[in-house]
Amino acid sequence: MTRRILSLTASLRSYNHNTRDALSPPSSSNFSSYAKPPIAAGDILIREVKHWFKRDAPPQSHDLINRICDILKSPSSDGDDRAFYHHLTSLRLRLTEKFVLDVLNHTRYDLHSCLKFFDWAAHQPSFHHTRATFHAIFKILRGANHFRLIVEFLDGSDGFEGYRHSLRLCDALVIGYAVAGRTDVALQHFGHMRFRGLDLDTFGYHVLLNALVEEKCFDTVDVIHDQISARGFVCAVTHSILFQKATKLLDDIKVVGTVPMDRAYSIWIKSLIGAGLLDNIEGFLQQISPLEGCEIEVVRYNSLISKLLKENNLGSVYDILTEMMVRGVLPNKKTMNAALCFFCKAGLVDEALELYRSRSEIGFAPTSMSYSYLVRTLCADRRVEQAYDVFKGAMDRGHFLGAKTFCILANALCWNGKAEMAKELVIVASERDALPKFLGGCKVIPALCDAGKVDDAILINELFNRSGVATTFGMFISLIYGSIRLMRGDKAAKLIVRMQEKGYTPTYSLYRNVIRCVCAMESGDRSCFTTLLNYQLSRWEHKVGTYNLFIEGAGFAGNPKLARLVYDLIGRNGFTPTLDSNVLMLQCYLKNERIADALHFFYELREKGEVKRRLYHVMIVGLCRGNRLDDAMHFLEEMKGEGRHPSIECYEVLVQKLCNRERYEEAVGLVNEFRKSGRRITSFIGNVLLYNAIKSKGVYEAWTRMRDVEEKIPEMKALGELIGVFSGRIEMEGELKRLDEVIEKCYPLDMYTYNMLLKRVVMNQAEDAFELVERIARRGYKPNERTERILDRARRILGNLNSRANLGRNGWDSRQGLLEY
């Protein structure tokens, strides 16, 4: 065994030192930085580790302990609470101090079973409780914060009655109270002992000294230390507790040989760990030769490994594990869990999984921390199904892995297309009361909604609520939009109501989409719509604003009839429709191509004297988008006749529609009118003119008939020349790639303008296109996909030019590329 481990150490040493700085601890956000050692080395390592663990875990021993635990946990059928006495006695156990300590250690998290076994062992004729077993049970009680039980046990006059033990009562009282943190009572019993001429042994003195140091009773520490010194009990333990001259003392002990070195080294390691002074792990271990008969306690190794794992010093952890195997140190459960954590942190996923699957074979019982490390590591390696199985196995064994690990696994399942497994994970955890209370980062609900499984998502949300997990704002958003995508307006309405009851405020667009979905439901049942409307009227102070929101939602849903019913409710319930109400109702008619109703509604408002400039604007734009251009022109003239100034959008939409119909004379006339009103040509109008100039010469011809513009407004002359250049009627003076400077004098540039210019440049001189793009970027504009498509055409043209040039010098006209374009 030793020879094999030494060979393994040599083969992995180079990997160990090269990767220890690169390794990082697992986190919820990034596992990709894990180093991956050679596969062959990992195979050797896991094989040797399993062999090592088996030495301490004969199957029959673990099976026996597991059987004892089953007996201790099983309820009595006849109501006799002490029936387990007979069952344990029937096993004919050979009780030793080590075996009792193993059972106590195995049952330490089940305090009731632990105490039952301790009591049963005390009444067995072949066994006497020792100082170690008493100390173990006191430590277990203290670790579980059951100080009261220790004190009650020690305070009781018959606390040791009927117990077979090799420990004096007075010693047990001092040690027990010291371990329980009741140093004042421990000192009282120590005083009674001294008064009766009795004294503690070296073990008792050091337990008391350690308790006093932990309780910071430094004055009394000096007194007890004097007592220890007077009796010649001073040893490495004493000095490790006090942290004074510890380094020199260890060397002196080794030379003198008065104290067993295994005990001295164990205490020394514990002290160094506590002081954070153990830096050179490898060098320190090499100084301890197995030939000296020195064997460090496994608990000290475990403490050292635990500290190094927290510091992410994986190289040193590897050194210690191999050192333990070489020395033949018998591992315990903490060692096995530390090894699993080491494999996970080092990125040895297969090896970690192999160790986990061998747990029955080697007697390995993973802790919650080990389960968490393994689940997170498997998730990072995208082995989510195996991570799911490990997590379920942990829950089966009563382990709670915490909210962070739960969210990591659930999110990993969702990101890998396993939303259904994520749902089952939540259901199983809920059934076992293992759902964490804080799951704000859990993506199960959004994933189910994205997959169209809104009903499942709502079920998961209900399970969250039953388990005390609050529905977050993001969860509500996912559930509502998921319902909207499935056209389940009834569910969306209920969710948005519940959302507000939980104190969240929906956005305007969210509410509009919900109302739109409710209105678009095919059932024709308006009860949901009415219920939602009444609920919002009861919550919102601005009643007319509430009505307006529902009018808009009905309009977006294509239901102008329902929108009109809500509009009429405003007056029926004693309120007056606002300008917003009139605008939304008119838009509803126009968007749904109910032109006759729109005209009728407009005329009704005009008769009431409620027509404003904004309503004209809505009418003109709506008629244009509905391809009722002549009606739109009529309302434009009517609007100007009433002395109202049309909005910029009115002119923009009308110019665009007139150019689309090739009514260039009217379009140019509107542009002329727009500019004479003192407004500057907008980017939209300018781009429409240049775009249509590329398509048709009619724009330039209409422009040339508008002579008065050039004389009164000089920049209009430049715009006319631009139209002529883009239509091919005027030759460009200067470089075409700098034409943007001319355009900028006429109207503001945007990326659409530059794309048109770039296209014109490619048609004439393709090689200038790339220089123009650099110029565009320098001026702060961001090229888009259309820009890239134009550049691709320029590259193809230049490629054709180069290939033709290779066939014959000057044998191809660049216009050929233009024809292809």
Secondary structure, DSSP 8 states (H G I E B T S, - for coil): -HHHHHHHHHHHHHHHHHHTTT-----SS--TT-----HHHHHHHHHHHHHHHHHT--HHHHHHHHHHHHHHHS--TTS-TTHHHHHHHTT-----HHHHHHHHHHTTTSHHHHHHHHHHHHT-TT--B-HHHHHHHHHHHHHTT-HHHHHHHHHSTTTTTT--BSS-HHHHHHHHHHHTT-HHHHHHHHHHHHHTT----HHHHHHHHHHHHHTT-HHHHHHHHHHHHHTT---HHHHHHHTSSHHHHHHHHHHH--S-HHHHHHHHHHHHHHHT----HHHHHHHS-GGGT----HHHHHHHHHHHHHTT-HHHHHHHHHHHHHHT----HHHHHHHHHHHHHTT-HHHHHHHHHTHHHHT----HHHHHHHHHHHHHTT-HHHHHHHHHHHHHTT---HHHHHHHHHHHHHHTT-HHHHHHHHHHHHHTT---S--TT--HHHHHHHTT-HHHHHHHHHHHHHTT----HHHHHHHHHHHHHTT-HHHHHHHHHHHHHTT----HHHHHHHHHHHHT-TT---HHHHHHHHHHHHH-S-HHHHHHHHHHHHHHTT-HHHHHHHHHHHHHTT----HHHHHHHHHHHHHTT-HHHHHHHHHHHHHTT---HHHHHHHHHHHHHTT-HHHHHHHHHHHHHTT----HHHHHHHHHHHHHTT-HHHHHHHHHHHHHTT----HHHHHHHHHHHHH-THHHHHHHT-HHHHHH-HHHHHHHHHHHHHHTSS---S-GGGTHHHHHHHS---HHHHHHHHHHHHHH-GGGHHHHHHHHHHTT----HHHHHHHHHHHHHHHHHHHHHHHSTT-S-THHHHHH-
